[in-house]
Amino acid sequence: MYSKELNSIKKSNRLRKREVFDKSLIDLASNDYLGLTTNKDIFTKAYERVLKEQYHGPKASMLVNGYSKIHQEFEDELKKANNFEDALIVGSGFLANLSMIEALVRKGDTLFIDEEYHASGMVATRLLNKNQVVIFKHNNCIDLKNKINQTDTKGRKIIAIEGVYSMGGDLAPKEMFDIADETNALLIVDEAHSSGVLGDKLTGIFDFYSINPKENHIKMGTLGKAYGSYGAYILASSNIIEFLLNRAKAVIYTTAPSLFDTALGLESLKYIQKNKETIKNKISTNLQVINDILGITSNSLIIPIVIGDNKKVIDIQNRLKNEGFLVGAIRQPTVSNAIIRLIAKIDIEPFVLEKVCKKIKGFK
């Protein structure tokens, strides 16, 4: 029934498919930034923690009887580590963005959202009235200011940005936080790709910019990246968290997050806090390799290498697979120009990273 559309996707070299990759390939494609998905000690501790509970499945939504001590313990550790007043765990980052945007943007409010905000946030905007959504140019503070000044907002102003953008690996400028304060706006920061990677305490962009969370700040993070698990969380004032618990459909009407995944996230958080100096040193070392070989300066572990041709980017990915390396080949509509998305994961030894960087440079 969709053969014409599929043929069009195939002709433009944009066809996506699932693939079980050869486990011998060196992973430079995933969001497992710290390599914690292979840490058996973290896995064992999470498993043992779940075994202590009477049940191992969440059973129901958090507002029925699906909320457990494991959920509560993780929320407590998250708000302590990130210096936020309250926390709420959610089933996934997609659900977290749906929860925040659908629930927080009320009648009369206006959402100002970065044009490169995650697809989950863009999907959530479709649940709002069109006149409530203003899209501003990526990381462009001047455009954001102009659009706030030009928009007649009767209610709240809400700004949505990411700490680190998933395809470009670029950081939101600190001025975004200043604009939120100056305009008395709520600021939603999606820290899916910055939590565990940025900052002195490795808690993300708030930490990186030494910003102490305020009443108008809302932070979302995921467990499926640096934390090596699955799920997400929202950090905010107690007032906002309580509101989300009572208004966010993606929280109220979904089963509570997996106990094991939550326990795994909790153990990963503890591990990161305990080993932050070692982790920071490894991040710094790998980013220096990227700079030395590819001439790319980055604060995140996401390294986009613009190729610009869909066929060529797939060819480069395949050539690297034949050499034993797995990288991402990202095409439209995810990005405007095809890129090789290289992840400088810290479980990759510097000499291996240097080798693959030189190969990419040669293939370009």
C-alpha positions as CSV (number, residue, x, y, z in Angstrom):
1,M,0.0,0.0,0.0
2,Y,3.0,2.3,0.5
3,S,5.1,1.0,-2.4
4,K,5.4,4.4,-4.2
5,E,6.6,6.2,-1.1
6,L,9.1,3.4,-0.3
7,N,10.4,3.4,-3.9
8,S,11.0,7.2,-3.6
9,I,12.9,6.7,-0.4
10,K,15.0,3.9,-2.0
11,K,15.9,6.0,-5.0
12,S,17.1,8.9,-2.9
13,N,19.3,6.5,-0.8
14,R,17.3,7.3,2.4
15,L,15.9,3.8,3.1
16,R,16.3,2.8,6.8
17,K,16.4,-0.8,8.0
18,R,17.1,-2.7,11.1
19,E,20.3,-4.7,11.2
20,V,22.0,-6.9,13.7
21,F,25.6,-5.8,13.3
22,D,28.6,-8.1,13.7
23,K,29.6,-7.9,17.3
24,S,33.2,-7.9,16.3
25,L,32.8,-4.4,14.8
26,I,34.2,-1.6,17.0
27,D,31.3,0.6,17.9
28,L,31.7,4.3,17.1
29,A,28.0,4.8,16.2
30,S,26.0,4.4,19.3
31,N,25.1,6.9,22.1
32,D,26.7,4.6,24.7
33,Y,29.2,7.5,25.3
34,L,30.9,6.0,28.4
35,G,30.7,2.4,27.3
36,L,28.6,1.5,30.3
37,T,26.5,-1.0,28.4
38,T,29.3,-3.5,28.8
39,N,30.0,-2.9,32.5
40,K,29.0,-6.2,34.1
41,D,29.6,-4.8,37.6
42,I,26.9,-2.2,37.1
43,F,24.6,-4.8,35.6
44,T,25.1,-7.2,38.5
45,K,24.4,-4.5,41.1
46,A,21.2,-3.5,39.4
47,Y,20.1,-7.1,39.1
48,E,20.7,-7.7,42.8
49,R,18.9,-4.5,43.7
50,V,15.8,-5.6,41.8
51,L,15.9,-9.0,43.4
52,K,15.4,-7.4,46.8
53,E,12.0,-6.1,45.8
54,Q,8.8,-8.1,46.1
55,Y,8.1,-7.8,42.4
56,H,10.4,-7.1,39.4
57,G,7.9,-5.5,37.0
58,P,6.2,-2.1,37.5
59,K,2.7,-3.6,37.2
60,A,0.8,-0.3,36.7
61,S,1.2,3.5,36.2
62,M,3.1,5.4,38.9
63,L,-0.2,6.9,40.0
64,V,-1.8,3.6,40.7
65,N,0.7,1.3,42.4
66,G,3.6,1.1,39.9
67,Y,5.8,3.5,41.8
68,S,8.5,1.6,43.7
69,K,11.4,2.3,46.2
70,I,13.8,1.9,43.3
71,H,12.0,4.7,41.4
72,Q,12.0,6.9,44.4
73,E,15.7,6.2,45.3
74,F,16.8,7.1,41.7
75,E,14.7,10.3,41.7
76,D,16.3,11.3,45.1
77,E,19.8,10.7,43.8
78,L,19.1,12.6,40.5
79,K,17.9,15.7,42.2
80,K,20.8,15.6,44.7
81,A,23.4,15.2,41.9
82,N,21.8,17.9,39.7
83,N,20.9,20.3,42.5
84,F,17.2,20.4,41.4
85,E,14.3,20.6,43.9
86,D,12.4,17.6,42.5
87,A,12.5,14.8,40.0
88,L,10.2,12.6,38.0
89,I,11.2,9.4,36.1
90,V,9.6,8.7,32.7
91,G,9.5,5.7,30.4
92,S,11.6,7.3,27.6
93,G,13.0,10.6,26.4
94,F,10.3,10.7,23.7
95,L,7.7,10.4,26.4
96,A,9.4,13.0,28.5
97,N,9.3,15.6,25.7
98,L,5.7,14.7,25.0
99,S,4.9,15.1,28.8
100,M,6.6,18.5,29.2
101,I,5.4,20.2,26.0
102,E,1.8,18.8,26.0
103,A,1.2,19.5,29.7
104,L,3.2,22.8,30.3
105,V,2.0,24.8,27.3
106,R,-1.5,25.9,28.5
107,K,-4.1,28.1,26.7
108,G,-2.6,31.5,26.0
109,D,1.0,30.3,26.5
110,T,3.6,30.4,23.7
111,L,6.4,27.8,23.1
112,F,9.6,29.1,21.4
113,I,11.5,26.0,20.2
114,D,14.8,25.6,18.4
115,E,14.4,24.4,14.9
116,E,16.8,21.4,15.6
117,Y,15.0,20.3,18.7
118,H,14.5,16.6,18.9
119,A,11.7,15.0,16.8
120,S,9.8,14.0,20.0
121,G,9.5,17.7,20.9
122,M,8.4,18.6,17.4
123,V,5.8,15.8,17.5
124,A,4.5,17.2,20.8
125,T,4.1,20.7,19.2
126,R,1.4,19.2,17.0
127,L,-0.8,18.7,20.0
128,L,-0.8,22.5,20.5
129,N,-2.6,25.2,18.6
130,K,-0.4,26.5,15.7
131,N,-0.4,30.0,17.1
132,Q,1.2,28.7,20.3
133,V,4.4,27.5,18.6
134,V,7.2,29.7,17.4
135,I,10.2,28.0,15.8
136,F,13.5,30.0,16.0
137,K,16.7,29.5,14.0
138,H,19.1,27.0,15.5
139,N,21.2,28.3,18.4
140,N,20.4,31.9,17.2
141,C,19.9,34.1,20.3
142,I,19.1,37.2,18.2
143,D,16.4,35.4,16.3
144,L,14.9,34.1,19.6
145,K,14.9,37.5,21.1
146,N,13.3,39.1,18.1
147,K,10.6,36.4,18.0
148,I,9.9,36.8,21.7
149,N,9.6,40.6,21.2
150,Q,7.4,40.2,18.1
151,T,5.0,37.7,19.7
152,D,2.0,38.9,21.6
153,T,2.0,36.3,24.4
154,K,-0.9,36.6,26.9
155,G,0.3,33.7,29.0
156,R,3.6,32.1,29.8
157,K,6.6,32.1,27.6
158,I,8.4,28.7,27.3
159,I,11.7,28.2,25.6
160,A,12.9,24.7,24.5
161,I,16.5,24.0,23.7
162,E,18.9,21.0,23.9
163,G,22.2,21.0,25.9
164,V,24.0,19.1,23.1
165,Y,22.3,18.6,19.8
166,S,22.2,15.0,18.7
167,M,23.4,15.3,15.1
168,G,25.7,18.4,15.2
169,G,27.1,17.8,18.6
170,D,27.0,21.5,19.2
171,L,26.1,23.1,22.6
172,A,23.3,25.6,23.3
173,P,24.9,29.0,24.1
174,K,24.9,30.2,27.6
175,E,23.0,33.3,26.4
176,M,19.9,31.1,26.1
177,F,19.7,30.9,29.8
178,D,20.1,34.7,30.1
179,I,17.3,35.3,27.6
180,A,15.0,33.0,29.7
181,D,15.7,35.0,32.8
182,E,15.4,38.4,31.1
183,T,12.0,37.5,29.5
184,N,10.7,35.7,32.6
185,A,10.3,32.5,30.5
186,L,10.3,28.9,31.5
187,L,13.4,27.1,30.0
188,I,13.2,23.5,29.0
189,V,16.6,21.9,28.4
190,D,16.8,18.5,26.8
191,E,20.1,17.1,28.2
192,A,19.8,13.7,26.6
193,H,23.2,14.0,25.0
194,S,25.0,16.2,27.5
195,S,24.2,14.5,30.8
196,G,27.1,12.2,31.8
197,V,29.5,14.0,29.3
198,L,29.6,17.7,30.1
199,G,30.6,19.7,33.2
200,D,32.9,19.3,36.2
201,K,30.5,16.8,37.8
202,L,29.4,15.4,34.4
203,T,25.8,16.3,35.0
204,G,25.4,18.3,31.8
205,I,25.2,21.8,30.4
206,F,23.9,23.5,33.6
207,D,27.1,22.1,35.2
208,F,29.2,23.0,32.2
209,Y,28.1,26.7,32.4
210,S,28.1,26.7,36.3
211,I,24.4,27.6,36.3
212,N,22.6,26.9,39.5
213,P,19.1,25.7,38.7
214,K,16.3,28.2,39.2
215,E,12.5,28.1,39.5
216,N,12.1,28.7,35.7
217,H,14.5,25.8,34.8
218,I,13.4,22.4,33.6
219,K,15.9,19.7,32.7
220,M,15.2,16.4,30.9
221,G,17.7,13.7,30.7
222,T,17.7,10.1,29.3
223,L,19.2,6.8,30.5
224,G,19.7,5.5,27.0
225,K,22.9,7.4,26.3
226,A,25.7,7.9,28.8
227,Y,23.8,5.9,31.5
228,G,23.7,2.7,29.4
229,S,20.1,1.9,30.2
230,Y,16.6,2.9,29.1
231,G,14.3,5.5,30.3
232,A,14.3,9.2,31.2
233,Y,13.8,11.8,33.9
234,I,12.6,15.3,34.4
235,L,14.1,17.7,36.9
236,A,12.4,20.9,38.0
237,S,10.8,22.7,41.0
238,S,8.4,20.7,43.2
239,N,5.6,22.8,41.8
240,I,6.3,21.9,38.2
241,I,6.8,18.2,39.0
242,E,3.6,18.1,40.9
243,F,1.8,19.7,37.9
244,L,3.3,17.2,35.5
245,L,2.1,14.3,37.7
246,N,-1.4,15.7,37.4
247,R,-1.5,16.9,33.8
248,A,1.1,15.0,31.7
249,K,-0.8,12.3,29.8
250,A,2.4,10.4,28.9
251,V,3.0,10.0,32.7
252,I,-0.5,9.4,33.9
253,Y,-1.6,6.9,31.3
254,T,1.6,4.8,30.8
255,T,3.0,2.0,32.9
256,A,5.7,3.0,35.3
257,P,9.3,2.7,34.0
258,S,11.0,-0.7,34.2
259,L,12.4,-1.5,37.6
260,F,15.6,-3.1,36.2
261,D,16.3,-0.2,33.8
262,T,15.8,2.3,36.6
263,A,18.1,0.3,38.9
264,L,20.6,0.2,36.1
265,G,20.4,4.0,35.7
266,L,20.8,4.4,39.4
267,E,24.0,2.3,39.5
268,S,25.3,4.1,36.4
269,L,24.8,7.5,38.1
270,K,26.7,6.3,41.2
271,Y,29.5,5.0,38.9
272,I,29.8,8.2,37.0
273,Q,29.9,10.3,40.2
274,K,32.6,8.0,41.7
275,N,34.8,7.9,38.6
276,K,34.2,11.4,37.2
277,E,37.9,12.4,37.1
278,T,38.9,9.3,35.1
279,I,35.9,9.7,32.8
280,K,36.7,13.4,32.2
281,N,40.3,12.6,31.4
282,K,39.3,10.0,28.8
283,I,36.8,12.4,27.2
284,S,39.5,15.0,27.0
285,T,42.0,12.6,25.5
286,N,39.6,11.3,22.8
287,L,38.5,14.9,21.9
288,Q,42.1,15.8,21.5
289,V,42.6,13.0,19.0
290,I,39.6,14.3,17.0
291,N,41.1,17.8,16.9
292,D,44.5,16.5,15.9
293,I,43.3,14.3,13.1
294,L,40.1,15.9,11.8
295,G,40.7,19.5,12.9
296,I,37.3,19.5,14.7
297,T,37.1,21.2,18.1
298,S,34.3,19.8,20.2
299,N,33.0,19.7,23.8
300,S,30.7,16.8,23.1
301,L,31.5,13.3,22.0
302,I,29.3,13.6,18.9
303,I,31.5,14.3,15.9
304,P,29.6,15.2,12.6
305,I,31.6,14.8,9.4
306,V,29.8,16.5,6.5
307,I,29.8,14.4,3.4
308,G,26.8,15.9,1.6
309,D,26.0,13.0,-0.6
310,N,23.6,10.2,0.5
311,K,25.2,7.5,-1.7
312,K,28.8,8.5,-0.7
313,V,28.0,8.5,3.0
314,I,26.6,4.9,2.8
315,D,29.7,3.9,0.8
316,I,32.0,5.3,3.5
317,Q,30.0,3.6,6.2
318,N,30.3,0.2,4.3
319,R,34.0,0.7,3.7
320,L,34.6,1.4,7.4
321,K,32.6,-1.8,8.3
322,N,34.9,-3.8,6.1
323,E,37.8,-2.3,8.0
324,G,36.1,-3.4,11.3
325,F,34.5,0.0,12.4
326,L,30.9,0.9,12.8
327,V,29.9,4.6,12.3
328,G,26.6,6.3,11.7
329,A,25.5,7.3,8.1
330,I,22.9,10.0,8.8
331,R,20.8,11.2,5.9
332,Q,17.7,13.4,5.2
333,P,15.3,14.1,6.8
334,T,17.3,13.7,10.1
335,V,19.9,16.1,8.8
336,S,19.9,18.6,5.8
337,N,23.2,17.3,4.5
338,A,24.4,13.7,4.8
339,I,27.0,13.2,7.5
340,I,29.2,10.5,9.0
341,R,28.2,10.6,12.7
342,L,31.3,9.5,14.6
343,I,31.0,9.0,18.4
344,A,34.3,9.3,20.3
345,K,33.2,6.9,23.0
346,I,35.6,6.7,25.9
347,D,35.8,2.9,25.8
348,I,37.5,3.3,22.4
349,E,41.3,3.5,22.9
350,P,42.9,6.7,21.5
351,F,45.1,4.8,19.0
352,V,42.0,3.0,17.6
353,L,40.1,6.3,17.4
354,E,43.2,7.8,15.6
355,K,43.2,5.0,13.1
356,V,39.5,5.3,12.2
357,C,39.8,9.1,11.9
358,K,42.6,8.8,9.5
359,K,40.6,6.4,7.4
360,I,37.6,8.7,7.3
361,K,39.8,11.6,6.3
362,G,41.2,9.4,3.5
363,F,37.8,8.3,2.3
364,K,36.4,11.8,2.1
